[in-house]
């Protein structure tokens, strides 16, 4: 009984230590991520029905990327669980996951890993 209790305490201490030493991203780290605007309209002004576009935000000093097409079923933030709306600001990680900018910034300031695939944005 005592050995079970000691092993439980040991596991709890290890868990608490790993939670406390999570590495967070700095504002400089976050500023290097690709920034996009979500659009439900094609360049010619026609509304897109089955997909949306991630249009690079060229007013941003991070990495610039090409325009990306998103099927409607993938056009949502996996952190807040809401669909992207026209004009939303998005950030894309190097693992190609994308999120609302405000959602992923809050996440990365606590934990510098992708919430979906656990890619570490600082170490790769």
N, C-alpha and C positions, 0 to 999 in steps of 0.2 A: 504494500500500500504506500509506504514511504517512497519507494523507488518510482512509482507511478506519479506521485505528487512532485517529486524533484524533476522528473523528465518534463512534466507539464510546465513547471516554472521555467525551466531551461528553454522550452519552445516559445513561451510567451516573451521572455527576455530577448531572444533572437529576433522574433517578429517585431518587437518594439524598436530594436536597434535598426533593422532594415527599413522600417518606416521613417525613422528619424534621419537617416543619411541619404535619402533620395536627393538626387541632384536636380536642381531647377535651372531653367533657362533664363538668361539675362535679357534685357531689352535689346541689347546688341545682337544676341543670338537670334531673337525673334525677328528683328528687322531684316535679317538676311533671307527669310523665307519668301517664296513667291506669293505675291498678292494678286488677287483677281476680283473682278466684279461679276456677279451672276447676272445673266441676261436671258430673258425669255423671248427676245426679238433678234432676228437676223439683221445683218448690216443694212439690208434693203428696207427694213422696217416691218417686215412680215413677222407675225407672231409664230413662234415655233410650237408645234403641237406635242410631239413625242419626245422632245429633248430640250435641253437648255444649253447655254454656252457659258464657259468660264473665260472671260475676256481679261487679258493681262492689264493690271493697273500700272500704266507707264509713269505715273507720278510718284512712284515708289522706288527707293534706292536699292532694294534687294535684287535677287535674281529675276531676270525677265524671262518669260516663257511664251510658248505659242498658245494660241487660243485652243481650248479643249471643249469637246462636245460631251455633254453628260446626258445619258438616258434619264427620263423623268424619275424612274425608280431609284437612281443613284444621286438624285439632286436633293440631298438632305444632310443635315448635320447629325452625326452619330453621338454627339455629346448632349445636345438639347432635344434631339429627336424631332425637330421641325424641318419642314421642307424649305428649300431656298426660295426666296422671292426675288423678283426683278430688282436689281440694284444692290442686293446684299454684298457686303465685303467678305471675301473668303481668303483663307490662307491654305496653301498646299505644302505639305511636308515633303522631304526628299524621297519618302517611301510612296509618294503619289496619293496619299490620303488627303482629303480636303474637308474643311470645317468652316463654320462661321468664324470670322476673325476674332470676335470678342470671346467666343467659347474656347477656342484653342489657346488663346493668349492666357486666359485664366488657368487652364490646365497646365500649360508649359511652365508657368511661374511656380507651380507646385512640383511638377514631375516632367522632366525633359524627354519623355518617351511618347511615342504615338499611342493614343488610347486604344487603337484597334490592333495594330500588329507589333507593338512594343519596340519599334525602331527607335534607337536613341539618337536624337537630333544633334547632340554634341559630339558623340564618338562614332557615329555611323553604324 
